[in-house]
Amino acid sequence: MKGVQFLVAFVLLALASKLVSASDPGPLQDFYVAINDTKDGVFVNGTFCKDPKLGTAEDFFLPGLNVPGNTSNQVGSMVTPANVQQIPGLNTLGISLFRIDYAPYGGLNPPHTYPRATEILVVVEGTLSVSFVTSNTDNRLFNKVLYPGDVFIFPKGMIHFQFNIGSTNAVAFAALSSQNPGVITIANAVFGSDPAINLDVFAKAFELDQNIVKQLQSRFWWDNN
């Protein structure tokens, strides 16, 4: 009886593997250019797409990443995206690009995570201290000081950040393995959620007085809203 059960299980697994191998996970045409007009579009991978015969070179083009971002803000950094929102031809291609500018003496791209992408970052100007933290329970910090031409990887889903430790502006470019990686900035998400997370949750999780939690929530809620 056991032998029959094993044979049945083996056949089912074989059939399942055949079905999986027969599927085509890649695009079935050259490209799927995203459009905002839903009237004549077809919904593919989270966006409506135009007829590929109507695609133009402009659908795959974005100027301006040579222009420095404005770092006059609380964290001293500015991220300029080049994802499917700016380049509609990126839809279904699984890649995007960012320019990050950092102010001197402490410009920070604060701790954040990309739930849908691995990031590869290259420094083109300045000196950055970059880090990521592994998942529970190790929570290991991986840190490296980068100079122009240096490259660093931030694995998918890991909390990471970059900090300008130099006296001049810093610039980096990052490529991500998703057309829309879905960034979550940790402090903004936790303290700036709408509606706000219950004070008791923070007081217990972070071992903080509720008055301190209120101050943090008020600051980040204002920033996010």
Beta strands, then each sheet from edge to edge (+ up, - down):
strand 1: 34-35
strand 2: 42-44
strand 3: 47-49
strand 4: 77-82
strand 5: 96-102
strand 6: 108-113
strand 7: 119-125
strand 8: 128-133
strand 9: 141-146
strand 10: 151-154
strand 11: 159-164
strand 12: 170-176
strand 13: 184-185
sheet 1: 1+ 3- 2+
sheet 2: 4+ 5- 12+ 7- 10+
sheet 3: 9+ 8- 11+ 6- 13+
end
